Amino acid sequence: MLTFQQYHERNPQIYEEFKRFAFLLINRGHKKIGSKQVFERIRWESMIEKTERYKVNNNFTVDYAYKFESDFPYLEGIFYHRARRIKN
């Protein structure tokens, strides 16, 4: 099973698209957005607009939201977050 870091390193284009669509929503004035919403747009774009179809893994949507907020701390809290389960 892939970790988020492994998935991210193998698929850097996913985060680039994640940032692009998140900023589109933010720049349109949205104060809260969902990471799943952004992932569905990535999936849509890769199926309709791109020649390459991305394998978008829903297991990592929350990880991308946390990465985004870590990379852009002035936007912390922009994503809806559920309580995270701690794995033992």
Helices and strands as residue ranges (DSSP letters): H 4-10, H 12-27, H 35-48, G 58-60, H 61-71, G 73-75
